[in-house]
Amino acid sequence: LERMIGDPGIVVTLVGEPDPVSPPPPLTPAILDPILAAAARQWPGVPVVPSMAAGATDGRFTNAAGIPTYGVTGMFGDPDGGGVHGLNERIRVRSLYEGRDFLFDLVKAYTARD
């Protein structure tokens, strides 16, 4: 940052220690298969692409403690990127209801397992 600022009179100081980086949890068939099935029912032909969310979640603490933690939303944002946490903090009503239905199916699938 100091190099980018380019002013020797400005000093950047780290306050505290950075949190440890936790490894990603394993994406096993027991986790991914119900997601794939629920997505295929809700949105036939739409691919499921695992991704990392760099925002703040409790998963960074639980994964670091050895508790595999996953996040899935089932809600689509606007193509202009102005959805949740965007300039207008919005999500389409249709997306909200579809996401609710998707998560309901997903919870049923996970709780039905032995």
C-alpha positions, -999 to +999 in steps of 0.1 A: +000+000+000+028+024+008+043+019-026+010+025-042+004+056-021+038+069-031+042+093-002+070+085+022+052+106+048+024+081+050+030+049+069+007+019+068+006-002+100-010-036+104-032-037+135-036-071+150-028-104+135-045-116+103-069-145+107-055-179+097-065-190+062-086-222+064-085-248+037-116-252+016-140-280+028-141-312+007-168-311-020-179-347-017-208-363-036-228-363-003-226-325-004-227-318-041-252-344-054-282-330-036-273-295-049-271-308-084-304-326-081-323-297-066-308-273-092-318-296-121-354-297-108-355-259-103-335-248-133-332-276-159-301-273-180-284-246-159-249-257-148-239-257-112-205-241-108-189-242-073-173-209-064-156-193-034-174-164-017-148-140-004-172-121+019-173-125+056-191-156+068-188-178+099-174-204+076-139-189+078-140-197+116-158-231+114-136-244+085-105-233+104-118-253+134-122-284+113-160-281+108-167-283+070-189-254+062-206-247+029-228-219+015-254-221-012-279-195-021-300-205-052-306-169-060-295-152-092-284-116-093-289-091-120-265-093-150-255-057-143-241-067-109-264-043-090-281-069-068-274-078-031-247-055-018-248-035-050-257+001-054-294-006-051-293-035-026-320-054-044-328-089-056-356-099-080-388-111-063-388-141-086-353-150-076-362-147-040-390-172-043-371-196-065-342-195-041-365-203-012-379-233-031-344-245-040-332-243-004-364-260+008-357-289-016-321-290-005-329-291+032-353-319+026-327-339+006-300-334+033-323-343+062-336-374+044-302-390+043-293-418+067 
